[in-house]
Amino acid sequence: MSHAGVVRGLHIQAMPHTQAKLVRVVKGSVLDVCVDVRAGSPTYGRHFKVRLDDREKRMLYVPEGFAHGFLTLEDGTIFQYKCTAFYDRPSERTLLWNDPALGIDWEVRDPVLSEKDRQGVPLSRFSWNT
């Protein structure tokens, strides 16, 4: 459960433990963000964002090769993941959530961040396929 203003991400698992994710909001709402980090992709470094909530009940599929994160918009938000592979801590990578190269408008002034997410790597130095 998260409070309003919490930013998580942008996370991805490195090869060979890559994951696709199907995400949804059980309660509350989020601004969900995905970034293409597949080197050589025509959409490399571009992001997509969408609001997900418990009213419309939409889900988002996050393919392998996309870093994922979200901003909680309401107190008490519950966010659920279904993943194609198990979590593997040594394989987790964190892309810097506010990297200017990504141009993401998170729509929040003073987000609540974990230390891990504060220490994310900018896209210019990011690698997930090693």
VMD Tcl script that draws the C-alpha trace (Angstrom):
set ca {
  {0.00 0.00 0.00}
  {1.34 3.43 -0.92}
  {0.59 7.03 -0.02}
  {-0.05 9.81 -2.54}
  {3.15 11.23 -4.00}
  {5.26 8.06 -3.85}
  {7.35 7.42 -6.99}
  {8.68 3.91 -7.58}
  {11.05 3.01 -10.36}
  {12.10 2.99 -12.99}
  {12.90 -0.73 -12.62}
  {13.86 -3.57 -14.94}
  {15.58 -6.94 -14.51}
  {18.75 -7.64 -16.47}
  {19.21 -10.61 -18.76}
  {18.86 -13.54 -18.40}
  {16.19 -12.77 -15.77}
  {14.16 -10.30 -17.83}
  {10.45 -9.96 -17.11}
  {7.36 -8.77 -18.82}
  {4.73 -7.42 -16.42}
  {0.98 -7.05 -16.40}
  {0.10 -4.30 -13.92}
  {-3.12 -2.93 -12.48}
  {-4.48 -0.87 -9.62}
  {-6.56 -2.77 -7.06}
  {-7.40 0.35 -5.05}
  {-6.70 4.03 -5.72}
  {-4.86 5.41 -8.75}
  {-1.39 5.80 -10.28}
  {0.40 7.50 -13.10}
  {2.17 4.55 -14.72}
  {5.34 5.07 -16.79}
  {7.28 2.77 -19.14}
  {10.59 3.59 -20.88}
  {12.03 1.66 -23.83}
  {15.64 0.75 -22.93}
  {16.25 -1.68 -25.80}
  {19.44 -0.48 -27.50}
  {18.87 -0.15 -31.24}
  {15.10 0.16 -30.90}
  {13.53 2.98 -32.93}
  {11.77 4.07 -29.73}
  {14.85 3.78 -27.46}
  {14.67 6.27 -24.59}
  {11.06 7.22 -25.26}
  {8.45 6.89 -22.57}
  {4.75 6.14 -22.36}
  {2.54 7.11 -19.44}
  {-1.05 6.35 -18.55}
  {-3.33 6.77 -15.55}
  {-4.58 3.52 -14.05}
  {-7.25 3.39 -11.35}
  {-9.74 1.15 -9.58}
  {-12.69 2.70 -11.41}
  {-11.84 1.98 -15.05}
  {-9.98 -1.22 -14.08}
  {-7.58 -1.03 -17.04}
  {-4.37 -3.06 -17.04}
  {-1.06 -2.28 -18.70}
  {1.29 -4.80 -20.30}
  {4.96 -3.86 -19.87}
  {7.11 -5.88 -22.31}
  {10.64 -7.10 -21.67}
  {13.12 -4.32 -22.40}
  {11.02 -1.58 -20.82}
  {11.85 0.03 -17.47}
  {8.73 0.55 -15.36}
  {7.67 2.91 -12.62}
  {4.67 4.70 -11.18}
  {3.50 7.64 -9.09}
  {0.72 6.99 -6.59}
  {-2.01 9.60 -6.87}
  {-4.09 8.65 -3.81}
  {-3.41 7.54 -0.25}
  {-4.01 3.83 0.26}
  {-3.23 2.88 -3.34}
  {-2.69 -0.84 -3.90}
  {-0.77 -1.79 -7.05}
  {-0.50 -5.33 -8.38}
  {2.05 -6.97 -10.71}
  {1.93 -10.25 -12.59}
  {5.38 -11.09 -13.93}
  {6.65 -13.63 -16.46}
  {9.71 -14.45 -14.31}
  {10.53 -14.50 -10.63}
  {12.12 -11.48 -8.94}
  {15.91 -11.74 -8.94}
  {17.51 -9.08 -6.73}
  {21.02 -9.27 -8.30}
  {19.45 -8.67 -11.73}
  {17.44 -5.59 -10.76}
  {18.46 -2.34 -12.43}
  {17.12 1.14 -11.70}
  {16.92 3.84 -14.35}
  {16.97 7.35 -12.88}
  {13.33 8.38 -12.56}
  {13.95 12.09 -13.28}
  {16.71 11.82 -15.90}
  {16.30 14.95 -18.08}
  {17.10 12.84 -21.16}
  {13.80 10.99 -20.64}
  {11.66 14.14 -20.45}
  {9.06 12.56 -18.16}
  {6.60 14.95 -16.52}
  {5.78 13.05 -13.34}
  {3.16 15.64 -12.37}
  {4.48 15.87 -8.80}
  {6.60 18.52 -7.05}
  {8.12 16.73 -4.06}
  {7.88 12.96 -4.55}
  {8.56 10.41 -1.84}
  {11.40 8.15 -3.07}
  {13.30 5.18 -1.72}
  {17.08 5.51 -1.51}
  {17.39 2.88 -4.25}
  {15.25 4.95 -6.62}
  {17.17 8.14 -5.78}
  {20.36 6.35 -6.85}
  {19.09 5.29 -10.29}
  {21.41 5.42 -13.29}
  {20.87 7.95 -16.12}
  {20.01 6.55 -19.55}
  {23.44 7.54 -20.92}
  {25.09 5.00 -18.56}
  {22.24 2.49 -18.28}
  {22.52 -1.16 -19.32}
  {20.01 -3.92 -18.70}
  {21.23 -6.60 -21.12}
  {24.41 -7.59 -19.27}
}
mol new
graphics top color blue
foreach p $ca { graphics top sphere $p radius 0.5 }
foreach p [lrange $ca 0 end-1] q [lrange $ca 1 end] { graphics top cylinder $p $q radius 0.2 }
display resetview
